[in-house]
Amino acid sequence: MGTAAGGKAYFQRCSLLWFTVIILSFGYYTWVVFWPQSIPYQSLGPLGLFSQYLVDHHHTLLRSGYWLAWLIHVGEALYAMVLCKG
């Protein structure tokens, strides 16, 4: 971890809450895109109903959005690596 003027660290670790939210969200998104037939939609309340609607009417958009999200995350990781080398 680098230090800025005054000895303060300029990279801070994200809270465990955000790590958990992001991992669970991407996990659920993966489940919806690749295995939509195995999701218990009625048990998930409004999220399940919304997910079922998206799977039934916009599955191509969901799949494209999934790969776009991964592409953006990989791109920002590579960009951060380039910035941190300097």
Protein Blocks (a to p, Z undefined) as FASTA:
>chain_A
ZZdehhiafbdcddfklmmmmmmmmmmmmmmmmmmmlpcfklnommlmmmmmmmmmmmmm
mmmmmmmmmmmmmmmmmmmmmmmmZZ
